[in-house]
């Protein structure tokens, strides 16, 4: 899922940041909203992917949400219609959960549902519900870059781009027009000179869970 979202963007004019360091703190002063996209069907997993427990018993979707909440004070989640158990679990974590009635139209639809639900934000950081290994500090640093520049920010590990991805408010209208299953790739592709690529020591930016075998991958 992570690679489908935006990894095809390869423009070399992007700015590169130094690796994330532990002294950097989460965003608390600007309204950068974290959006957890949790509306996929999980068909390759066999269904119920985000409810599946990790080694410590925490459901995948809940683990992903907790990492997002550790990084940002303002977080919402988007789930598909009928996924009531996941919705209840995420609401129990203290976030607003928005139901995307037509999530079957593709990832872009759940993305736009999240943007629509947080239109007053100054920017957004998009995280995926099936990426529970993403470090909160990575999310916080991407959010900080968006808050600083108002542009687009993407995390990278050893030169490979992954998640999360952040957008300033100036891209809102374009984001709301997204369609299909490409996610935000078209918006990123139209603004290569607005792209900040943040190198980080976090392999979790590439580790999405598509099948049960992905849970057994080494942390690396």
C-alpha positions as CSV (number, residue, x, y, z in Angstrom):
1,X,0.0,0.0,0.0
2,X,2.8,2.5,0.9
3,X,4.4,2.1,-2.5
4,X,1.1,2.5,-4.4
5,X,0.5,5.8,-2.6
6,X,3.4,7.9,-3.8
7,X,6.7,6.0,-4.4
8,X,6.7,6.6,-8.1
9,X,7.7,10.3,-7.6
10,X,11.4,10.5,-8.5
11,X,12.1,14.2,-9.1
12,X,15.7,15.0,-8.1
13,X,15.0,18.7,-7.3
14,X,13.5,17.9,-3.9
15,X,15.2,19.1,-0.8
16,X,16.8,16.6,1.5
17,X,17.0,16.8,5.3
18,X,19.5,15.4,7.8
19,X,18.5,12.2,9.7
20,X,15.9,12.6,12.4
21,X,17.3,13.1,15.9
22,X,15.7,12.3,19.3
23,X,15.6,15.8,20.6
24,X,13.0,17.0,18.0
25,X,9.6,17.3,19.6
26,X,6.1,16.8,18.4
27,X,4.1,19.7,16.9
28,X,2.0,21.5,19.5
29,X,1.6,25.1,18.2
30,X,0.1,24.8,14.7
31,X,-3.0,22.9,13.6
32,X,-1.4,20.1,11.6
33,X,-3.9,17.3,11.6
34,X,-2.9,13.7,11.4
35,X,-5.2,11.5,9.3
36,X,-5.2,7.8,9.7
37,X,-6.5,6.1,6.5
38,X,-8.1,2.9,7.8
39,X,-10.8,2.3,5.1
40,X,-9.1,-0.4,3.0
41,X,-10.7,-3.8,2.5
42,X,-7.6,-5.8,3.5
43,X,-8.4,-8.3,0.8
44,X,-4.8,-9.5,0.3
45,X,-4.6,-10.2,4.1
46,X,-7.8,-12.2,3.9
47,X,-10.0,-9.5,5.5
48,X,-10.1,-7.9,9.0
49,X,-6.4,-6.8,8.6
50,X,-6.5,-3.8,10.9
51,X,-8.2,-5.9,13.6
52,X,-5.4,-8.6,13.5
53,X,-3.3,-8.6,16.6
54,X,0.4,-7.9,16.6
55,X,2.9,-9.8,18.8
56,X,1.8,-7.8,21.9
57,X,-1.9,-8.3,21.2
58,X,-2.5,-4.8,19.9
59,X,-4.6,-4.7,16.7
60,X,-2.6,-3.4,13.7
61,X,-4.9,-0.4,13.2
62,X,-4.8,0.6,16.9
63,X,-1.0,0.4,16.9
64,X,-0.8,2.6,13.9
65,X,-3.2,5.1,15.4
66,X,-1.3,5.3,18.7
67,X,1.9,6.1,16.9
68,X,0.2,9.0,15.1
69,X,-1.3,10.2,18.4
70,X,2.1,10.3,20.1
71,X,3.3,12.6,17.4
72,X,0.3,15.0,16.9
73,X,-2.3,16.4,19.2
74,X,-5.0,16.6,16.5
75,X,-5.8,13.2,14.9
76,X,-8.7,11.8,13.1
77,X,-9.3,8.4,11.4
78,X,-11.2,7.3,8.4
79,X,-12.9,3.8,8.2
80,X,-15.1,2.1,5.6
81,X,-18.9,1.7,6.0
82,X,-19.8,-1.3,8.0
83,X,-16.4,-1.7,9.8
84,X,-18.0,-1.1,13.1
85,X,-15.6,-3.1,15.3
86,X,-12.6,-1.1,14.0
87,X,-14.5,2.1,14.4
88,X,-15.3,1.3,18.0
89,X,-11.7,0.4,18.7
90,X,-10.3,3.6,17.2
91,X,-13.0,5.8,19.0
92,X,-11.9,4.1,22.2
93,X,-8.5,5.6,21.6
94,X,-10.0,9.1,21.9
95,X,-10.1,10.2,18.2
96,X,-12.9,11.3,15.9
97,X,-13.6,8.5,13.4
98,X,-15.2,9.4,10.1
99,X,-17.0,6.8,8.0
100,X,-16.3,6.9,4.3
101,X,-19.4,5.5,2.7
102,X,-17.9,5.0,-0.7
103,X,-14.4,3.8,0.2
104,X,-14.7,1.1,-2.4
105,X,-13.9,3.8,-5.0
106,X,-10.3,3.7,-4.0
107,X,-7.7,5.1,-1.6
108,X,-8.2,8.6,-2.9
109,X,-11.8,8.6,-1.7
110,X,-10.9,7.8,1.9
111,X,-8.1,10.4,1.6
112,X,-10.6,13.1,0.5
113,X,-13.0,12.1,3.3
114,X,-10.3,12.9,5.8
115,X,-9.4,16.2,4.2
116,X,-13.1,17.2,4.1
117,X,-13.5,16.3,7.8
118,X,-10.6,18.6,8.7
119,X,-10.9,21.5,6.3
120,X,-9.8,24.1,8.8
121,X,-6.4,22.5,9.4
122,X,-3.2,24.3,8.4
123,X,-1.8,21.1,7.0
124,X,-2.1,17.4,7.2
125,X,0.1,14.3,7.8
126,X,-1.3,11.2,6.2
127,X,-0.6,7.8,7.8
128,X,-1.8,4.4,6.8
129,X,-3.6,2.1,9.2
130,X,-1.5,-0.9,8.1
131,X,1.9,0.7,9.0
132,X,2.2,0.0,12.7
133,X,6.0,0.1,12.7
134,X,6.3,3.8,11.8
135,X,8.0,5.7,14.6
136,X,6.2,8.7,16.2
137,X,9.3,10.8,15.9
138,X,9.3,10.4,12.1
139,X,5.7,11.5,12.0
140,X,6.5,14.5,14.2
141,X,9.4,15.6,12.0
142,X,7.4,15.4,8.8
143,X,4.7,17.5,10.5
144,X,7.3,20.0,11.6
145,X,8.5,20.5,8.1
146,X,5.0,21.0,6.8
147,X,4.3,23.6,9.6
148,X,7.6,25.3,8.7
149,X,7.3,25.5,4.9
150,X,3.6,24.9,4.1
151,X,4.8,22.6,1.3
152,X,4.9,18.8,0.9
153,X,7.1,16.6,3.0
154,X,7.8,12.9,2.6
155,X,10.0,10.6,4.8
156,X,12.7,8.4,3.2
157,X,14.8,5.6,4.4
158,X,18.2,5.1,2.6
159,X,16.8,7.0,-0.3
160,X,13.5,5.1,-0.7
161,X,10.5,7.2,-0.1
162,X,7.6,5.9,2.1
163,X,5.2,7.2,4.7
164,X,4.1,9.5,6.2
165,X,3.5,12.2,3.7
166,X,2.5,15.7,4.7
167,X,0.8,18.6,2.9
168,X,0.3,22.3,3.6
169,X,-3.1,23.9,3.4
170,X,-2.3,25.4,-0.1
171,X,-2.9,22.0,-1.7
172,X,-6.3,21.4,-0.1
173,X,-8.4,22.0,-3.2
174,X,-6.2,19.7,-5.3
175,X,-6.3,17.0,-2.6
176,X,-10.1,17.2,-2.6
177,X,-10.2,16.4,-6.3
178,X,-8.2,13.2,-6.0
179,X,-9.8,10.0,-7.5
180,X,-9.0,6.4,-7.9
181,X,-6.4,4.3,-6.1
182,X,-3.2,6.3,-6.6
183,X,-3.6,8.3,-3.4
184,X,-1.9,11.8,-3.5
185,X,0.6,10.9,-6.2
186,X,-0.9,13.2,-8.8
187,X,-0.6,16.2,-6.5
188,X,3.0,15.4,-5.6
189,X,3.8,15.0,-9.2
190,X,2.5,18.4,-10.1
191,X,4.7,20.1,-7.5
192,X,8.1,18.5,-7.6
193,X,9.9,21.7,-6.5
194,X,7.6,21.9,-3.4
195,X,8.8,18.5,-2.2
196,X,11.0,18.1,0.9
197,X,12.3,14.6,1.3
198,X,13.3,13.9,4.9
199,X,15.9,11.2,5.3
200,X,15.3,9.2,8.6
201,X,16.6,6.1,10.3
202,X,13.2,4.5,10.4
203,X,12.6,1.4,8.3
204,X,9.0,1.5,9.5
205,X,8.2,4.1,6.8
206,X,8.4,1.2,4.2
207,X,6.8,-1.6,6.3
208,X,3.1,-1.9,5.4
209,X,1.2,-5.0,6.3
210,X,-0.4,-6.5,3.2
211,X,-0.3,-10.2,4.1
212,X,0.1,-12.2,7.4
213,X,3.7,-13.0,6.4
214,X,4.5,-9.2,6.6
215,X,4.0,-9.4,10.4
216,X,6.9,-11.8,10.6
217,X,9.4,-9.5,8.9
218,X,12.5,-8.6,10.9
219,X,12.5,-5.1,12.3
220,X,15.8,-4.3,10.6
